[in-house]
Each structure stands twice: as structure tokens, then as C-alpha cells.
């Protein structure tokens, strides 16, 4: 299919009907996330509601407004540069994994230790600030990592996130109230996936939300008293600088580093995957610009009192498929900013039923998972599956831990023998899932290079895995120095096996002539091949990389 073109150097349309369609879908997505983080801050950490709705949300709103303006301008510049009118902006909002981690790993333990929600809030601000610094550092190394990491590893990791952390909780919410949620999902699926337009070009997202809301209210699922209470509590909240509370949080920085360092790395590796995902959909954004924006957003947000770092979202191809172009995320960012500023979120929470909102998240999970297999060579499908497994493990461990916590216990108290007797290999599952994003990228890359018979590349990634394990960035609960020796040894032995196969001088894999993606990847790699002195002597075939890595075994 040909790419829609605009006149050379001409600006694309500022607004399209597709932007209206996508803005409703993305707006619902953002609405859910802001409602969740507000509930976590007030309900779990016990931060006073006045501070949540009067300081945290206005600070978040400023960050979302500025970030979405930036991504609008970035998309517009790309569209003008390439003479296209189908460029889709990157979606930007509060990071879903981070909102749970900063709540349960940073703020809640501080609250339980001090019984002071404001001290816990300060610890969250300090943590978000450190995350921002790490992401800014990643802006300088991220492009190199992306260049040398196979696409199957990047997209496979993203598929793992989309199937578990994005899709599973919404799916569970849907099936608990299916009589509301399934009609909503059907409208979204038919409109966004099947491509059927509604009469009068009514936006699919709006139609789905209205139908779900009508079913829930008419069926007695909602509570009118809650609406009245929420309406009476509406209050305008103005953003303010919170340097004192941020400084208090940074005063005890050591405990924060244990999660901030791996989560900062998670942030920029996930951003790499998201940029790669957008590139496969036709929009090749500058990774460094994206990372600088993400890091700056976290830092500014922490200074304004928001402990929930924003980030580029998973799902840009989904919003492109829904018709979104350069303005859908900007309009959503402006709307969420106004909702935050005007204190409307308690009212929205009372009016809109959750089962009518969450189906859009399941749709995004489906789109990302499907895109992964569509955009990599068929020969690399096994690598995609391996790359997503650590995220499945991380999600599974979270489910086990939450269930045990609800019963008033934990895995240590229950004991490994009892868990094993119930068929749970809890220890191995937990080790596999720690640092899941980075672990998935490493395992996926190793698998790609094994499939392509580039055994020295596979050995290099295996040794990188050993290094990351030795300092606790993967397969470890915290940053440490060589306390997970058996797992490190596993990666080291993997590297030795790869070197052994390299010494056999097995020729690299030839592309599958029936797979155009495989052929194109090989051609791109050959075009960027390094000088011959870098290649192994006697190599019969020009070694290649799925992302044109530019080096050989």
C-alpha cells in the first residue's frame, strides 16, 4: 500500500476525523490511568485527598500538557520532512508500571515505616527524580543499544508487556462485568480492527463509551449518590513547586537507587521498544529526542509534586490504525490537563463505569502483540516468544504475591516447599521475572543470533546478560554485586556453548525467499556491512543482523 503524500515541505492537516476517533480511545486510556494513580495515592499511601487532587494531579497535568505539545511538534516536523500526511504522534501519559511500583515498592514501605504519608510522598518524588536522571543518561546510549539489538528482541519484550501488564487486568475487569464490557469491546474491535465506520462517521471510541455507560446506568451498576458527593467536592487545583518535599525525599537516596536504577533502565529500554514499534508502523522518530522528553518530564513532574513519571506509551501503531495523526494525543493531553486543573476526576470516576473504559486497553494489547509477529521474519518467531516470557513471569509473580498479601501472608512465610507442593516453582519464576524488560531483550537477542547462526553475537549478548545479572539489574531483587552466582554462571556457560559453535565455522542463515521481511532485513544488513577485516576469515556469506547491526561474528 502506498504511503499518503503531502506536497513537499507542506505542513500536514492539523486535525482529521481520524484524530477525533483516536483521541476518544486514547482519552479513555489516559482517564483510566489517572483515576488509578489517584486511587493509589489516596487509598494506599493515605496521602490526603486535597493534596492528591490539588497538587499531584495538577502537577501531572502540566507534565502531560508539555509532553504532548512536544510530541505533536515532533510528529509535525517528521510529516513535513518526509512529505507525508499519515504520521501519527507518539502517545504520552503516566507510566502504568511505574505508578504501581512507586506506590508499592517506594511510598507504601516508607508510609508503613514512618506512619507519615507526606514522608512517603517525598520518597516517591525523590524516586521519580532519579528515574528522570537515568532516562536522560539513557538518551546518549539508547540509540546505540537500539542499533545493535534485533527487532524481534525489542518487539518481543513489548509484546510481553502488552499481553500481561496492559491486557490481562482489563480483561479480568471485563469478564467480571461482561454484560457491560463485551458490547463495548465489540464496538471497538469492529471499528478499529475490522475498519467498519459508524453512520455519520460517529467516533468509535465515543460510541463505545456511550453504549457502555448507558448499559451500566440502566442496569443499576452505577450509584447516583456517588455522583452527588463527587460533584460537591470539585475544586480547582493550581500546580506549585515542591522543592522542599523533593529534597526531603532525596536526603535518603540509597534505598531509592535499588529500584530507581533498574526501573530507569526499564524506562529507556521500553522507550526504545516503543520507538521501534512506531518505526515498523512507518513513523521513524528520533530516539534521543524521545528519551530526553521522557527524562525531563519525570524531573519536572517531581518538582511539581507528582511522583508518577510520565512516559511514551505502548500502542502508537494501534492509534495509527484507529486513524490518529499528529493531533490526537495533543487534544487528549489538553483535556486531561483541564480535568486535573479543574478537579473533575472524582466526578468522572462516579459517572463513567470501569467496564465501559477498560476494553480499549485490551484492544491496545492485541494490536501490539499482533504487530510483533507481523513485523519480524518468520524465522525469528521463537525469539519473540522467548523475549516475552520474562514479562509473563513478572506478571505471574505479581499475581501470586498479591494473592498471598490479601491472605495476610507472603511467599517467605508460606515457604518454598509448600509452594512447590502446590505446583508453583516460585523461586525460579521470581528470578526469571526480575528486570523483565531488559532480560527479555537479552534473551530475545541471543535467540535471534542463534537462529541466524551468528554465534559470536549470541555469545556477546550472553556475556552481557551475565554482567547485568552480576549487578542485579536482571534476575535479582535489588542492585547488588555478584550475589546471584549460579544465574551468572548459566549465562557464562551459554556464552561458551555459543563460542564452541562459532569455532565450527557454520555458515550464517540464508534469508527465506518466501518471507519479504526476512529478505529486506538481510539486504539492509548487507548494505551496512562493516569492512572485511572485521569479518571472520573464510566466511562464505556476508553476516547480517535483523536491525543492520553492522558487525559480524
C-alpha positions in Angstrom: 0.0 0.0 0.0 1.4 3.4 -1.0 2.2 5.9 1.7 -0.1 9.0 1.6 1.9 12.0 0.5 1.6 15.7 1.1 3.3 18.4 -1.0 7.0 18.6 -0.4 7.7 20.7 2.6 3.9 21.3 3.2 2.5 21.0 6.7 0.1 18.2 7.3 -3.5 18.8 8.3 -3.7 19.9 11.9 -6.9 17.9 12.5 -8.5 14.9 10.8 -11.6 12.8 11.6 -9.2 10.0 12.5 -7.7 12.3 15.2 -11.2 12.6 16.7 -11.6 8.8 16.7 -8.2 8.1 18.2 -8.5 10.9 20.8 -11.6 9.4 22.3 -9.9 6.0 22.6 -6.6 7.4 23.9 -8.5 9.7 26.2 -10.3 6.8 27.8 -6.9 5.1 28.2 -5.5 8.1 30.0 -8.6 8.6 32.0 -8.3 5.1 33.5 -4.6 5.6 34.3 -5.1 8.9 36.1 -8.1 7.6 38.1 -6.0 4.5 39.1 -3.0 6.6 40.2 -5.2 9.0 42.2 -6.7 6.0 44.0 -3.3 4.5 44.7 -2.0 7.8 46.2 -5.1 8.4 48.4 -6.2 4.9 49.1 -2.9 3.0 49.6 -0.4 5.6 50.7 -3.1 7.7 52.5 -1.9 11.0 51.0 -4.7 13.5 51.9 -7.3 13.8 49.0 -6.7 17.6 49.0 -3.1 17.0 48.2 -3.8 14.3 45.6 -6.3 16.4 43.7 -4.9 19.8 44.5 -1.2 19.2 44.0 -0.3 15.8 42.5 -2.8 15.8 39.6 -2.3 19.4 38.6 1.5 18.7 38.5 0.8 15.6 36.4 -1.5 17.7 34.1 1.3 20.2 33.4 3.7 17.4 32.5 1.2 15.8 30.2 0.4 19.1 28.5 4.0 20.0 27.9 4.9 16.5 26.8 2.1 16.1 24.4 2.8 19.5 22.8 6.4 18.3 22.3 5.2 15.1 20.6 2.8 17.0 18.5 5.6 19.2 17.2 7.9 16.2 16.7 5.2 14.4 14.6 4.5 17.6 12.6 8.2 18.0 11.9 8.5 14.4 10.7 5.5 14.8 8.5 6.9 18.0 6.9 10.4 16.4 6.5 9.0 13.3 4.7 6.2 15.0 2.8 3.6 12.7 4.4 0.1 13.3 5.9 -0.2 9.9 7.7 2.3 10.5 10.5 1.0 9.5 13.9 2.2 11.3 17.1 3.7 9.2 19.9 1.1 8.7 22.8 2.4 10.1 26.1 1.0 9.7 29.6 1.6 8.5 33.1 3.6 5.2 33.1 1.4 2.3 34.2 4.1 0.0 35.6 5.8 2.9 37.4 2.6 4.0 39.1 2.3 0.6 40.8 6.0 0.3 41.6 6.4 3.8 43.1 3.3 3.1 45.2 4.0 -0.5 46.5 7.8 -0.5 46.4 8.7 3.0 47.4 5.9 5.0 49.0 4.0 2.3 50.9 7.0 0.8 52.7 8.0 4.4 53.7 4.5 5.0 55.0 4.4 1.8 56.9 7.8 2.6 58.5 7.0 6.2 59.4 3.2 6.3 59.5 3.7 9.6 57.7 2.0 9.8 54.2 3.9 13.1 53.5 7.2 11.4 54.1 6.1 8.6 51.8 5.1 11.2 49.2 8.6 12.8 49.4 10.2 9.4 48.9 8.1 9.0 45.7 9.2 12.4 44.4 12.9 11.6 45.0 12.5 8.3 43.2 10.8 9.9 40.2 13.6 12.5 40.0 16.2 9.7 39.9 14.3 7.9 37.2 14.3 11.1 35.1 18.1 11.5 35.5 18.7 7.8 34.5 16.5 8.2 31.4 18.4 11.4 30.4 21.6 9.4 30.6 19.9 6.7 28.5 19.3 9.2 25.8 23.0 9.1 24.9 23.4 5.3 25.0 19.8 4.3 23.9 20.3 4.9 20.1 23.4 2.6 20.1 21.6 -0.1 22.0 18.7 0.1 19.6 21.0 -0.2 16.6 22.6 -3.4 17.9 19.5 -5.1 19.3 17.4 -7.3 16.9 13.9 -6.1 16.2 12.5 -9.4 17.4 14.0 -8.8 20.9 12.7 -5.2 21.2 9.2 -6.0 19.9 9.0 -9.4 21.7 9.6 -7.6 25.0 6.9 -5.1 24.2 4.6 -7.9 23.3 5.2 -9.4 26.7 4.3 -6.1 28.4 1.2 -5.7 26.2 -0.2 -9.2 26.8 0.4 -9.1 30.6 0.5 -5.7 32.2 -1.7 -3.9 29.7 -4.2 -6.6 28.6 -4.7 -9.0 31.5 -6.1 -6.7 34.2 -8.6 -5.0 31.8 -9.6 -8.5 30.6 -10.2 -9.6 34.1 -12.3 -6.5 34.8 -14.3 -7.1 31.7 -15.1 -10.6 32.5 -16.3 -9.6 36.0 -19.0 -7.4 34.4 -19.2 -8.9 30.9 -22.7 -7.7 30.2 -21.4 -4.1 30.2 -17.9 -4.7 28.8 -18.3 -7.1 25.9 -20.6 -4.9 23.8 -18.1 -2.1 24.3 -15.2 -4.3 23.2 -17.2 -5.5 20.2 -17.7 -1.9 19.0 -14.0 -1.0 19.5 -12.9 -4.2 17.7 -15.2 -3.8 14.8 -14.4 -0.2 14.4 -10.6 -0.2 14.9 -9.7 -3.7 13.7 -12.4 -4.6 11.1 -12.4 -1.0 9.8 -16.2 -0.5 9.8 -17.4 3.1 10.1 -20.5 4.1 12.0 -23.3 6.1 10.4 -22.4 9.8 10.3 -18.8 8.9 11.0 -19.5 8.9 14.7 -16.2 8.3 16.5 -15.8 4.6 17.5 -14.3 5.4 20.9 -17.2 7.8 21.8 -19.8 5.4 20.6 -18.3 2.6 22.7 -18.1 4.7 25.8 -21.7 6.0 25.5 -23.1 2.5 24.9 -21.2 1.0 27.8 -22.2 3.9 30.1 -25.9 3.6 29.1 -25.9 -0.2 29.7 -24.3 0.2 33.1 -26.6 3.0 34.3 -29.8 1.4 33.0 -28.8 -1.9 34.6 -28.3 -0.5 38.1 -24.5 -0.9 38.1 -23.8 2.8 39.0 -24.6 4.8 42.1 -26.3 8.2 41.9 -25.3 9.1 45.4 -21.6 8.8 44.5 -22.1 11.3 41.7 -23.7 13.9 44.1 -20.8 13.5 46.5 -18.2 13.9 43.8 -19.9 17.0 42.3 -19.9 18.7 45.7 -16.2 18.1 46.1 -15.0 19.7 42.8 -12.2 22.2 43.5 -9.6 23.9 41.2 -6.0 22.9 41.9 -3.1 25.0 40.7 0.3 23.5 40.1 3.0 24.5 42.6 6.7 23.8 43.1 7.5 21.2 45.8 11.3 21.6 46.0 11.3 21.1 49.8 9.4 17.8 49.7 11.6 16.6 46.8 14.7 17.5 48.7 13.5 15.6 51.8 12.9 12.6 49.6 16.4 12.8 48.1 18.0 13.1 51.5 17.8 9.3 52.0 18.7 8.3 48.4 20.3 4.9 49.0 17.1 2.8 49.3 15.7 4.5 46.3 18.6 3.5 44.0 17.8 -0.2 44.4 14.6 0.2 42.3 15.3 3.5 40.5 18.3 2.3 38.6 16.7 -0.9 37.1 13.4 1.0 36.5 15.2 3.9 34.9 16.8 1.3 32.6 13.4 -0.2 32.1 12.1 3.2 31.1 14.6 3.8 28.3 14.5 0.2 27.1 10.8 0.3 26.9 11.0 3.7 25.1 13.4 2.0 22.6 10.8 -0.7 22.0 8.1 1.8 21.5 10.1 3.9 19.0 10.9 0.7 17.2 7.2 -0.2 17.2 6.4 3.2 15.7 9.1 2.8 13.1 7.7 -0.6 11.9 4.4 1.2 11.5 6.1 3.8 9.2 7.0 6.6 11.7 10.7 6.7 12.4 11.2 9.0 15.4 14.5 10.2 16.8 15.0 8.0 19.9 17.3 10.5 21.6 14.6 13.2 21.4 12.0 10.8 22.9 14.3 9.8 25.8 15.1 13.5 26.6 11.4 14.3 26.7 10.7 11.3 29.0 13.5 12.1 31.4 12.7 15.8 31.5 9.0 15.0 32.1 9.9 12.9 35.2 12.2 15.6 36.6 9.7 18.4 36.1 6.8 16.3 37.4 8.7 15.5 40.6 9.5 19.2 41.1 5.8 19.9 40.8 4.9 17.3 43.4 3.9 14.4 41.2 5.7 11.0 42.0 4.2 9.3 38.9 6.7 9.6 36.0 5.1 10.1 32.5 6.4 8.2 29.5 5.8 7.4 25.9 3.1 4.8 25.8 2.9 1.4 24.2 0.5 1.4 21.3 1.3 4.0 18.7 0.5 1.6 15.8 -2.9 1.0 17.4 -3.7 4.7 17.4 -2.4 5.0 13.8 -4.7 2.1 12.8 -7.6 3.9 14.6 -6.9 7.0 12.4 -4.9 9.1 14.7 -2.4 11.6 13.1 -0.4 14.4 14.6 -3.1 16.0 17.0 -5.0 13.2 18.7 -2.5 13.0 21.7 -2.2 16.8 21.9 -6.0 17.1 22.3 -6.0 14.3 24.8 -3.2 16.0 26.8 -5.0 19.3 26.9 -8.3 17.6 28.0 -6.6 15.7 30.8 -4.7 18.8 31.9 -8.0 20.7 32.2 -9.6 17.8 34.1 -6.6 17.8 36.5 -6.7 21.6 36.9 -10.4 21.8 37.5 -10.6 18.9 39.9 -13.0 16.9 37.7 -11.6 13.4 38.2 -13.7 12.4 41.2 -16.8 13.3 39.2 -15.7 11.4 36.1 -14.9 8.4 38.3 -18.5 8.5 39.6 -20.1 8.9 36.1 -18.1 6.5 33.9 -18.3 2.8 34.6 -14.9 1.0 34.6 -16.2 -1.9 32.4 -17.0 0.6 29.7 -13.5 2.1 29.8 -11.1 -0.8 30.1 -11.9 -2.7 26.8 -9.7 -0.1 24.9 -6.7 -1.3 26.9 -7.4 -4.9 25.8 -7.5 -3.7 22.2 -4.1 -2.0 22.5 -2.6 -5.2 23.9 -4.0 -7.2 21.0 -2.6 -4.7 18.4 0.9 -4.7 19.9 1.0 -8.5 20.1 -0.2 -8.9 16.5 2.2 -6.2 15.2 5.2 -8.0 16.7 4.6 -11.1 14.6 3.7 -9.1 11.6 7.0 -7.1 11.6 9.7 -9.7 12.2 10.9 -12.5 10.0 9.1 -15.8 10.4 12.4 -17.4 11.3 12.5 -15.2 14.4 9.1 -16.1 15.9 10.7 -18.3 18.5 12.9 -15.4 19.6 9.8 -13.2 20.0 8.1 -15.8 22.3 11.3 -16.2 24.4 11.6 -12.4 24.7 8.1 -12.1 26.1 8.4 -14.9 28.7 10.2 -12.8 31.4 7.3 -10.4 31.5 4.8 -13.2 31.8 6.9 -14.5 34.7 7.0 -11.0 36.3 3.2 -10.7 35.9 2.6 -14.1 37.4 4.8 -13.5 40.4 2.9 -10.2 41.0 -0.4 -12.2 41.0 0.9 -14.7 43.4 2.3 -12.0 45.7 -0.9 -10.0 45.7 -3.0 -13.1 46.5 -0.7 -14.1 49.4 -0.8 -10.5 50.7 -4.6 -10.5 50.6 -4.5 -13.6 52.8 -2.2 -11.8 55.2 1.0 -13.6 54.4 3.8 -13.7 51.8 5.9 -16.2 49.9 8.7 -16.3 52.6 6.2 -17.1 55.3 4.5 -19.8 53.3 7.8 -21.3 52.3 9.2 -22.7 49.1 8.3 -26.3 50.0 4.6 -25.5 50.4 4.6 -23.5 47.2 6.3 -26.3 45.3 3.8 -28.8 46.7 1.1 -26.7 45.1 2.9 -26.8 41.7 4.5 -23.4 41.9 8.2 -23.0 41.1 8.0 -19.6 42.8 11.8 -19.0 43.2 12.6 -19.7 39.6 9.6 -17.7 38.4 10.6 -14.7 40.5 14.3 -14.9 39.3 13.2 -15.1 35.7 10.8 -12.1 36.1 13.2 -9.7 37.9 14.3 -6.9 35.4 11.9 -8.5 32.9 12.2 -5.9 30.2 16.0 -6.0 30.0 16.1 -9.7 30.5 13.6 -10.2 27.7 15.7 -8.1 25.3 18.8 -10.0 26.1 17.2 -13.5 25.8 15.4 -12.4 22.6 18.7 -11.1 21.1 20.5 -14.3 22.0 17.8 -16.4 20.3 17.8 -14.3 17.1 21.6 -14.7 16.7 21.4 -18.4 17.4 18.7 -18.8 14.8 20.8 -16.8 12.3 23.9 -18.8 13.3 25.8 -15.7 14.4 27.3 -17.4 17.4 29.8 -14.7 18.5 27.0 -12.2 18.6 24.9 -14.6 20.7 27.9 -15.1 23.0 28.3 -11.4 23.3 24.7 -10.9 24.4 25.0 -13.9 26.8 28.1 -12.3 28.5 26.1 -9.0 28.7 23.4 -11.0 30.4 25.9 -12.4 32.9 27.1 -8.8 33.6 23.6 -7.5 34.1 22.8 -10.4 36.4 26.0 -10.0 38.4 25.0 -6.4 39.4 21.3 -7.3 39.9 19.8 -5.4 37.0 18.2 -8.6 35.8 17.3 -11.8 37.8 17.8 -10.0 41.1 15.6 -8.3 43.6 17.9 -5.3 44.0 21.1 -3.8 42.7 24.0 -5.7 44.2 27.4 -7.0 43.4 27.7 -10.7 42.5 25.3 -12.4 44.8 23.5 -14.4 42.2 26.4 -16.6 41.1 24.5 -19.6 39.8 22.5 -17.5 37.4 25.6 -15.6 36.2 27.3 -19.0 35.6 24.3 -20.1 33.5 24.8 -17.1 31.1 28.6 -17.7 31.1 28.2 -21.3 30.1 25.7 -20.2 27.4 28.4 -17.9 26.0 30.9 -20.8 26.0 28.4 -23.0 24.1 28.0 -20.2 21.5 31.8 -19.8 21.1 32.1 -23.6 20.6 29.6 -23.5 17.7 31.3 -20.4 16.2 34.5 -22.4 16.0 32.7 -25.0 13.9 32.5 -22.3 11.2 28.9 -22.9 10.4 27.7 -20.6 7.6 25.2 -17.9 8.6 21.5 -18.5 7.8 20.3 -17.5 4.3 17.1 -15.5 4.1 13.9 -17.2 3.4 13.0 -16.1 -0.2 9.2 -16.5 0.6 9.4 -14.1 3.5 9.8 -10.4 2.2 10.6 -9.1 5.7 13.5 -11.6 6.1 14.8 -10.7 2.6 14.6 -7.0 3.3 16.4 -7.3 6.7 19.2 -9.3 5.1 19.5 -6.7 2.3 19.6 -3.8 4.8 22.3 -5.6 6.8 24.4 -6.4 3.8 24.2 -2.7 2.7 25.6 -1.6 6.0 28.2 -4.4 6.4 31.5 -3.5 8.0 34.9 -3.6 6.4 36.1 -7.2 5.6 38.9 -7.1 8.3 36.0 -7.2 10.9 34.6 -10.4 9.4 35.8 -14.0 10.2 38.2 -15.4 7.7 36.7 -17.8 5.3 33.1 -16.6 5.8 31.1 -17.7 2.8 28.1 -15.5 3.5 28.0 -11.8 4.5 26.9 -11.9 8.1 23.8 -9.9 8.8 21.7 -8.6 11.7 18.0 -8.2 11.8 18.5 -4.5 12.5 21.5 -3.9 10.4 23.8 -4.1 13.3 26.8 -3.6 11.1 29.2 -6.1 12.6 29.8 -9.8 12.2 30.7 -12.9 14.1 
